[in-house]
Amino acid sequence: MALKSIKDVVKTVKRPEKVLQFGEGGFLRAFVDWQIDIANEKAGFNGNIVIVQPLAKGMIDAMNEQNNLYTTVLRGMRDGKPTVETRTINSVSRSINPYTHFDDYIACAENPDLRFVVSNTTEAGIVYDPSVKLNDKPQASYPGKLTAFLYRRFQAFNGAHDKGLIIIPCELSDDAGLNLRICILQHARDWHLGPDFINWFNNDCDVCSCLVDRIVPGYFPLLAKEENGKTQAECLCETLGYEDKLLDSAELFHFWVIESAKPHEDELPLVKAGLSVKWVQNMDYYHTRKVRILNGAHTSSVLAAFLAGCDYVQDIVCAEKVGSGFNTPNADAHKFMHDIIFNEIIPSIDGDQEDLKGYANDVWARFQNPFNPHRLIEISLNSVAKYWTRCLPSITQTIEKTGRVPKLLSFSLAALIAFYNGTEIKTDEKGKQYLESKRDEGTYANHDVPPVLEFFANLNKETKDAATIAHKVLANTDFWHEDLTKYAELESSVAAHLADIQKNGMKKALADIVK
């Protein structure tokens, strides 16, 4: 018997439309909309979301077909056990395609209940496009759309101070709030919107940068087959009792830091609802914590682990095999990642060490999540640039604080060099260049930007000497924005580790370094 649609089983809830959301993708639906849904239930927010499709093509039709109802499927480890939580989301009242229903979209600006704007249009979305005009219907860029929307609101309410909007861009780029503000002000000047509008925007609207932290794989992992031959999505729908074509999977963990001079918790009661949200005036600490611990743990560990035979993060962090598709866990890689986080990365960071350890424990549990298999070769993409932002500060700050080179982090830098071991640059079926490199299990495609690939290909053709290679890599200021050979003991340490990897292979070198 066929299941009924979610819209035939679950009722929508009419509430004032308080949030305008640019973006209908899985991340916002499993992060912001999920939190608004909980705030409605537990903190009396009493507000719905209107979703705006930021591009001409999207999934608005599918959203409206289900009356904008859908289910989040949160999966991860809790208390050491795999856990699945589902929640039917009814916080979205309607979805609008401004390319086909522009009048419906711009009319939202005249809604007196509207107070918040959120977005996730990707980092490429917050860019200034001088070609867009005020009378475009709609403007091609997100900043253009938002500027025109704000101007309509300013006109509709005659610049009323209490009708400004709180704008929270959730794009992953640093300073997204600042960049969006700059774009809006530039459009306001180019379009001659006048000093009164600019003053209203500057004084009565608040554009907040934020840090978002939740892994949202979305729908596709739910297409994996169960033992009964049905997909995970089909099995979930049978359990739920309805068909949902917009199932949205995410990890259990969530964390949202919103930077503003004026906390808005009284209007958006996320903390009151028990959610992991912080309103702060400066989020630098939380940004550093995430980049150095979560991202840094990946970049500093996975290259060595991959060369030692691991394929997934779970092969590193899990003490025992957690499911089909994963390798037998590598105890040496496990100890290497754990010790590099707790013994070297955390002590290098200024801040509450207990808070840092608590966050690191959460990260470790997240890495163990068997529902989100994360391939090491995918994490390795553009490793040089990632190493500079995520790992190098932990090395240099350890040297500054202690006068010593951190042993495991210097080994990780040698592992990065060893990872780029090829001499031939090739092109894949998508037209992307890669450096064909080798490990014991065969060759792999090492993807990075062309200058990085060319540098290593030429260097590996020129010499095999570990000391020479280490010197030239550390001296490359294009990579590191400084000459790392000025840290004399770092160069000698990396050279020694690289020589060990070349002579004995990564498996033995990794085993030796964690003894």
C-alpha positions as CSV (number, residue, x, y, z in Angstrom):
1,M,0.0,0.0,0.0
2,A,1.4,3.4,-1.1
3,L,2.1,5.9,1.7
4,K,0.3,9.2,1.8
5,S,2.2,12.4,1.3
6,I,3.4,14.2,4.3
7,K,1.0,17.1,3.4
8,D,-1.9,14.7,3.8
9,V,-0.7,13.5,7.3
10,V,0.9,16.6,8.9
11,K,-0.9,19.9,9.4
12,T,0.7,23.2,8.6
13,V,0.8,25.8,11.4
14,K,-0.1,29.4,10.6
15,R,2.1,32.0,12.3
16,P,3.3,35.5,11.6
17,E,6.0,35.5,8.9
18,K,9.0,36.8,10.8
19,V,11.9,35.4,8.8
20,L,12.9,35.8,5.1
21,Q,15.3,33.1,4.0
22,F,17.4,33.3,0.8
23,G,18.2,29.7,0.0
24,E,16.2,26.4,0.1
25,G,19.1,24.0,0.3
26,G,19.6,21.2,2.8
27,F,21.9,23.2,5.1
28,L,19.5,26.0,5.9
29,R,16.6,23.6,6.2
30,A,18.4,21.4,8.7
31,F,20.1,24.2,10.6
32,V,18.2,27.5,10.7
33,D,14.7,26.2,9.9
34,W,15.2,23.3,12.3
35,Q,16.1,25.8,15.1
36,I,13.2,28.1,14.3
37,D,10.9,25.1,14.6
38,I,12.3,24.3,18.0
39,A,12.0,27.9,19.1
40,N,8.4,27.9,18.1
41,E,7.7,24.8,20.2
42,K,9.8,25.5,23.2
43,A,10.3,29.3,23.5
44,G,7.2,30.9,22.1
45,F,8.9,32.5,19.1
46,N,5.6,32.2,17.1
47,G,7.2,32.9,13.7
48,N,7.3,31.3,10.3
49,I,9.8,31.5,7.5
50,V,9.3,32.6,3.9
51,I,11.9,31.0,1.6
52,V,13.1,32.8,-1.4
53,Q,14.8,30.9,-4.2
54,P,18.1,32.8,-4.9
55,L,18.7,31.4,-8.4
56,A,16.5,30.9,-11.4
57,K,16.6,27.2,-10.9
58,G,15.9,25.5,-7.6
59,M,13.6,23.3,-5.6
60,I,10.9,25.8,-4.6
61,D,8.2,23.8,-6.6
62,A,9.1,20.7,-4.6
63,M,8.8,22.6,-1.4
64,N,5.4,24.1,-2.2
65,E,4.2,20.7,-3.5
66,Q,4.6,19.4,0.1
67,N,3.1,22.5,1.7
68,N,6.7,23.3,2.7
69,L,6.6,20.5,5.2
70,Y,9.6,18.1,5.5
71,T,11.5,15.9,8.0
72,T,15.0,16.3,9.4
73,V,16.8,13.1,10.1
74,L,19.6,13.7,12.6
75,R,22.1,10.8,12.9
76,G,25.3,10.5,14.9
77,M,26.9,9.1,18.0
78,R,25.4,9.8,21.5
79,D,26.9,8.3,24.6
80,G,28.9,6.0,22.4
81,K,25.9,4.6,20.5
82,P,24.6,5.3,17.0
83,T,21.5,7.5,17.4
84,V,18.8,8.7,14.9
85,E,16.3,11.5,15.7
86,T,13.6,12.7,13.3
87,R,11.6,15.9,13.4
88,T,8.8,17.1,11.2
89,I,9.5,20.8,10.4
90,N,6.5,23.1,10.0
91,S,8.3,26.4,10.4
92,V,8.2,27.3,6.7
93,S,4.9,28.9,5.6
94,R,5.6,29.3,1.9
95,S,8.4,29.4,-0.7
96,I,8.7,32.0,-3.5
97,N,10.5,32.0,-6.8
98,P,11.2,35.7,-7.5
99,Y,12.0,34.9,-11.1
100,T,8.4,33.8,-11.7
101,H,6.6,35.5,-8.8
102,F,8.5,38.7,-8.3
103,D,5.5,40.7,-6.9
104,D,4.9,38.0,-4.2
105,Y,8.5,38.3,-3.2
106,I,8.8,42.1,-3.1
107,A,5.5,42.3,-1.2
108,C,7.2,40.6,1.7
109,A,9.0,43.8,2.3
110,E,5.8,45.4,3.4
111,N,5.1,42.8,6.1
112,P,5.2,44.6,9.5
113,D,5.9,41.3,11.3
114,L,9.1,40.6,9.3
115,R,12.2,41.0,11.4
116,F,15.0,38.6,10.3
117,V,16.8,37.7,7.0
118,V,19.0,34.7,6.8
119,S,20.8,33.3,3.7
120,N,23.1,30.7,2.4
121,T,23.8,31.6,-1.2
122,T,27.4,30.1,-1.0
123,E,30.5,32.3,-0.7
124,A,30.1,33.2,-4.4
125,G,26.7,34.7,-3.6
126,I,28.0,37.7,-1.6
127,V,29.7,39.6,-4.4
128,Y,29.1,43.0,-5.8
129,D,27.7,43.0,-9.3
130,P,27.7,46.5,-10.9
131,S,25.4,45.3,-13.7
132,V,22.3,44.8,-11.5
133,K,19.8,47.6,-11.4
134,L,17.1,48.7,-8.9
135,N,14.3,48.1,-11.5
136,D,15.5,44.5,-12.3
137,K,12.8,42.0,-11.5
138,P,14.6,40.4,-9.8
139,Q,18.2,41.5,-9.5
140,A,20.6,38.7,-10.5
141,S,22.8,38.9,-7.3
142,Y,21.8,38.2,-3.7
143,P,23.2,41.6,-2.5
144,G,21.2,43.3,-5.3
145,K,18.0,41.5,-4.4
146,L,18.4,42.3,-0.7
147,T,19.2,46.0,-1.3
148,A,16.1,46.4,-3.5
149,F,14.0,44.6,-0.8
150,L,15.3,46.8,1.9
151,Y,14.6,50.0,-0.1
152,R,11.0,48.8,-0.7
153,R,10.7,48.3,3.1
154,F,12.2,51.7,3.8
155,Q,9.7,53.3,1.5
156,A,6.7,51.3,2.8
157,F,7.2,52.3,6.4
158,N,8.6,55.8,5.8
159,G,12.0,54.9,7.4
160,A,10.4,53.7,10.7
161,H,13.2,52.9,13.2
162,D,11.4,49.7,14.3
163,K,11.1,48.3,10.8
164,G,14.8,47.7,10.3
165,L,15.8,44.1,9.8
166,I,18.3,41.8,11.5
167,I,20.3,40.2,8.7
168,I,22.3,37.0,9.4
169,P,24.2,35.6,6.3
170,C,25.2,32.0,7.0
171,E,27.6,31.7,4.1
172,L,30.9,30.0,5.1
173,S,33.2,32.8,4.1
174,D,34.9,34.9,6.8
175,D,33.3,38.3,7.4
176,A,30.2,37.5,5.4
177,G,28.3,40.1,7.3
178,L,30.8,42.8,6.6
179,N,31.1,41.9,2.9
180,L,27.3,41.9,2.5
181,R,27.0,45.3,4.2
182,I,29.7,46.7,1.9
183,C,27.8,45.4,-1.2
184,I,24.5,46.9,0.0
185,L,26.0,50.3,0.6
186,Q,27.7,50.2,-2.8
187,H,24.4,49.5,-4.5
188,A,22.7,52.2,-2.4
189,R,25.2,54.7,-3.7
190,D,25.1,53.5,-7.3
191,W,21.3,53.5,-7.3
192,H,21.2,56.9,-5.7
193,L,18.8,55.7,-2.9
194,G,19.7,58.7,-0.8
195,P,21.2,59.5,2.6
196,D,18.0,58.8,4.5
197,F,17.9,55.2,3.3
198,I,21.6,54.8,4.0
199,N,21.2,56.2,7.5
200,W,18.2,53.9,8.1
201,F,20.2,50.9,6.9
202,N,23.2,51.8,9.0
203,N,21.3,52.7,12.2
204,D,18.2,50.5,12.2
205,C,19.3,47.3,10.4
206,D,21.9,45.0,11.9
207,V,24.0,42.8,9.6
208,C,25.6,40.1,11.6
209,S,28.5,37.8,10.8
210,C,28.1,34.3,12.1
211,L,29.8,30.9,12.5
212,V,27.7,27.9,11.6
213,D,28.7,24.4,12.6
214,R,26.7,21.3,11.5
215,I,27.5,18.7,8.9
216,V,24.5,18.4,6.6
217,P,24.8,15.6,4.0
218,G,21.2,16.2,2.9
219,Y,19.1,13.7,1.0
220,F,21.6,11.6,-0.9
221,P,23.0,9.5,1.9
222,L,19.5,8.3,2.5
223,L,19.5,6.6,-0.9
224,A,21.8,3.9,0.5
225,K,20.3,0.4,0.5
226,E,19.4,-1.5,3.6
227,E,19.6,-5.2,3.9
228,N,16.0,-5.6,2.8
229,G,16.8,-4.0,-0.5
230,K,14.9,-0.7,0.2
231,T,16.7,2.6,0.5
232,Q,17.2,4.2,3.9
233,A,14.7,6.9,2.8
234,E,12.0,4.3,2.0
235,C,12.5,2.6,5.4
236,L,12.4,5.9,7.2
237,C,9.2,7.0,5.4
238,E,7.5,3.7,6.4
239,T,8.5,4.3,10.0
240,L,7.2,7.9,9.9
241,G,4.0,6.8,8.2
242,Y,4.2,9.2,5.2
243,E,6.1,9.9,2.0
244,D,8.6,12.8,2.2
245,K,10.6,13.6,-0.9
246,L,12.4,16.4,1.0
247,L,14.0,14.3,3.8
248,D,17.1,16.2,5.0
249,S,19.8,14.4,6.9
250,A,22.3,16.0,9.2
251,E,24.5,15.2,12.2
252,L,23.2,15.5,15.8
253,F,25.7,18.3,16.7
254,H,24.9,21.9,16.0
255,F,26.5,25.2,17.1
256,W,25.7,28.7,15.9
257,V,27.7,31.8,16.9
258,I,26.1,35.1,15.9
259,E,28.2,38.3,16.1
260,S,26.4,41.5,16.9
261,A,26.9,44.6,19.0
262,K,23.2,44.1,20.1
263,P,22.2,40.6,21.1
264,H,18.8,39.7,19.7
265,E,18.0,36.7,21.9
266,D,14.9,38.5,23.2
267,E,13.4,38.5,19.7
268,L,14.9,35.3,18.5
269,P,14.9,33.1,21.6
270,L,17.2,30.3,20.4
271,V,19.1,30.0,23.7
272,K,15.9,30.0,25.7
273,A,14.8,27.0,23.5
274,G,17.8,25.1,24.7
275,L,19.7,25.4,21.4
276,S,23.5,25.6,21.2
277,V,23.7,29.3,20.2
278,K,25.8,32.1,21.3
279,W,25.3,35.9,20.7
280,V,28.7,37.5,21.0
281,Q,30.3,40.9,20.1
282,N,33.4,39.2,18.7
283,M,33.5,35.6,17.5
284,D,37.2,35.4,16.8
285,Y,37.7,32.8,19.6
286,Y,35.0,30.5,18.3
287,H,36.3,30.8,14.7
288,T,39.8,30.0,15.8
289,R,38.5,27.0,17.9
290,K,36.6,25.5,15.0
291,V,39.3,26.1,12.3
292,R,42.2,24.9,14.5
293,I,40.6,21.9,16.2
294,L,37.9,20.6,13.8
295,N,39.4,21.6,10.5
296,G,43.0,21.4,11.7
297,A,42.5,17.8,13.0
298,H,41.4,16.8,9.6
299,T,44.2,18.5,7.6
300,S,47.0,17.6,10.0
301,S,46.0,13.9,10.3
302,V,44.3,12.6,7.2
303,L,47.2,12.7,4.7
304,A,49.4,10.5,6.9
305,A,46.5,8.2,7.6
306,F,45.7,8.0,3.9
307,L,49.3,7.1,3.0
308,A,49.1,4.5,5.8
309,G,46.1,2.8,4.1
310,C,43.1,4.5,5.7
311,D,40.2,5.6,3.4
312,Y,37.7,7.2,5.8
313,V,37.8,9.3,8.9
314,Q,36.1,6.5,10.7
315,D,39.1,4.3,9.9
316,I,41.1,6.7,12.1
317,V,38.9,7.6,15.0
318,C,36.8,4.4,15.6
319,A,38.3,1.8,17.9
320,E,36.4,-0.9,16.1
321,K,34.8,-1.4,12.7
322,V,31.6,0.6,12.6
323,G,30.0,-0.7,9.3
324,S,30.4,-2.0,5.9
325,G,32.6,0.1,3.6
326,F,35.1,1.0,6.3
327,N,38.6,-0.4,6.7
328,T,39.9,-2.1,9.9
329,P,40.7,0.8,12.2
330,N,44.3,1.9,12.3
331,A,45.4,2.2,15.9
332,D,48.5,4.3,15.1
333,A,46.5,6.8,13.0
334,H,43.9,6.9,15.8
335,K,46.6,7.8,18.4
336,F,48.2,10.3,16.0
337,M,45.0,12.3,15.5
338,H,44.0,12.1,19.1
339,D,47.4,13.2,20.4
340,I,47.8,15.9,17.8
341,I,44.5,17.5,18.9
342,F,44.9,17.2,22.7
343,N,48.6,17.5,23.1
344,E,49.6,20.0,20.5
345,I,46.8,21.9,18.9
346,I,44.8,22.7,22.0
347,P,47.8,24.0,24.1
348,S,48.8,26.3,21.1
349,I,45.4,28.1,21.3
350,D,44.9,31.0,23.7
351,G,41.6,30.5,25.7
352,D,39.9,28.4,28.2
353,Q,41.6,25.0,27.9
354,E,38.7,23.1,29.4
355,D,36.3,24.7,26.9
356,L,38.7,23.7,24.1
357,K,38.9,20.1,25.4
358,G,35.2,19.9,25.6
359,Y,34.8,21.1,22.0
360,A,37.5,18.7,20.9
361,N,35.6,15.8,22.6
362,D,32.5,16.8,20.6
363,V,34.6,16.9,17.5
364,W,36.0,13.4,18.2
365,A,32.4,12.0,18.6
366,R,31.4,13.7,15.4
367,F,34.3,12.1,13.5
368,Q,33.1,8.7,14.7
369,N,29.6,9.2,13.1
370,P,29.1,6.0,11.0
371,F,26.2,7.7,9.1
372,N,28.5,10.3,7.5
373,P,31.3,8.4,5.9
374,H,33.9,11.1,5.0
375,R,36.6,10.0,2.5
376,L,40.1,11.1,3.2
377,I,40.9,11.8,-0.5
378,E,38.0,14.3,-0.5
379,I,39.3,16.0,2.6
380,S,42.7,16.2,0.9
381,L,41.5,18.7,-1.7
382,N,43.7,21.8,-1.8
383,S,45.7,20.6,1.2
384,V,48.4,23.3,1.0
385,A,46.1,26.2,1.4
386,K,44.2,24.4,4.1
387,Y,47.4,23.6,6.0
388,W,48.4,27.2,6.0
389,T,45.1,28.4,7.5
390,R,44.3,25.4,9.7
391,C,47.5,23.9,11.0
392,L,50.5,26.3,10.5
393,P,49.3,28.7,13.2
394,S,49.4,25.8,15.7
395,I,53.0,25.1,14.8
396,T,54.2,28.7,14.8
397,Q,52.4,29.6,18.0
398,T,53.7,26.5,19.8
399,I,57.2,27.6,18.8
400,E,56.5,31.2,20.0
401,K,55.1,29.9,23.3
402,T,57.6,27.1,24.1
403,G,60.6,27.6,21.9
404,R,60.1,24.0,20.7
405,V,58.9,22.5,17.5
406,P,55.8,20.3,18.0
407,K,56.8,16.8,17.1
408,L,53.5,15.5,15.7
409,L,52.6,18.7,13.8
410,S,56.0,18.8,12.2
411,F,55.5,15.1,11.2
412,S,52.1,16.2,9.7
413,L,53.9,18.8,7.5
414,A,56.3,16.1,6.3
415,A,53.3,13.9,5.6
416,L,51.8,16.7,3.5
417,I,55.0,16.9,1.4
418,A,55.0,13.1,1.1
419,F,51.3,13.2,-0.1
420,Y,52.4,15.3,-3.1
421,N,54.8,12.7,-4.3
422,G,53.9,12.5,-8.0
423,T,55.8,13.8,-11.0
424,E,53.0,13.8,-13.6
425,I,50.1,16.2,-13.9
426,K,47.0,14.7,-15.6
427,T,43.4,15.7,-16.3
428,D,40.3,13.8,-15.0
429,E,37.0,13.3,-16.8
430,K,35.7,16.6,-15.5
431,G,38.6,18.5,-16.9
432,K,40.3,19.0,-13.5
433,Q,44.0,18.7,-13.2
434,Y,45.6,16.4,-10.6
435,L,49.0,15.2,-9.6
436,E,49.1,11.4,-10.0
437,S,50.7,10.2,-6.8
438,K,51.3,6.8,-5.2
439,R,50.7,4.9,-2.0
440,D,51.1,1.2,-1.2
441,E,47.6,0.5,-2.4
442,G,48.2,2.1,-5.8
443,T,47.9,5.5,-7.4
444,Y,45.5,8.4,-6.4
445,A,44.5,11.7,-7.9
446,N,45.8,14.6,-5.8
447,H,43.7,17.7,-6.6
448,D,45.0,21.2,-6.0
449,V,45.4,24.5,-7.8
450,P,47.8,24.3,-10.8
451,P,50.7,26.3,-9.2
452,V,50.8,23.8,-6.3
453,L,50.7,20.8,-8.6
454,E,53.4,22.2,-10.9
455,F,55.6,23.1,-8.0
456,F,55.6,19.5,-6.6
457,A,55.8,17.8,-10.0
458,N,58.9,19.8,-10.9
459,L,60.4,19.4,-7.4
460,N,59.9,15.6,-7.4
461,K,61.5,15.3,-10.9
462,E,64.4,17.4,-9.7
463,T,65.4,15.6,-6.6
464,K,64.5,12.8,-4.1
465,D,66.6,14.2,-1.3
466,A,64.4,14.8,1.7
467,A,66.4,17.7,3.1
468,T,66.4,19.5,-0.3
469,I,62.7,18.9,-0.7
470,A,61.8,20.0,2.8
471,H,63.9,23.2,2.4
472,K,62.3,24.2,-0.9
473,V,58.8,23.5,0.3
474,L,59.2,25.4,3.6
475,A,60.9,28.3,1.8
476,N,57.9,28.7,-0.6
477,T,56.4,32.0,0.5
478,D,53.6,31.6,-2.0
479,F,52.4,28.6,0.1
480,W,53.0,29.9,3.6
481,H,53.1,33.7,3.2
482,E,56.4,33.6,5.1
483,D,59.7,31.7,4.8
484,L,59.3,28.8,7.2
485,T,63.1,28.0,7.0
486,K,63.6,30.8,9.5
487,Y,62.4,28.3,12.1
488,A,65.6,26.3,11.9
489,E,64.5,23.4,14.0
490,L,61.3,23.1,12.1
491,E,63.1,22.6,8.8
492,S,65.4,20.0,10.3
493,S,62.5,18.2,12.0
494,V,60.4,18.1,8.8
495,A,63.4,16.9,6.8
496,A,64.1,14.1,9.3
497,H,60.4,13.0,9.3
498,L,60.3,13.1,5.5
499,A,63.4,11.0,5.2
500,D,61.9,8.4,7.6
501,I,58.7,8.3,5.5
502,Q,60.7,7.8,2.3
503,K,62.9,5.1,3.8
504,N,60.5,3.1,5.9
505,G,57.1,3.9,4.4
506,M,54.2,5.8,6.1
507,K,52.9,2.8,8.1
508,K,56.1,2.3,10.0
509,A,56.9,6.0,10.3
510,L,53.5,6.7,11.7
511,A,53.8,3.8,14.2
512,D,57.2,5.1,15.3
513,I,56.1,8.7,15.8
514,V,53.3,7.7,18.2
515,K,55.3,5.4,20.4
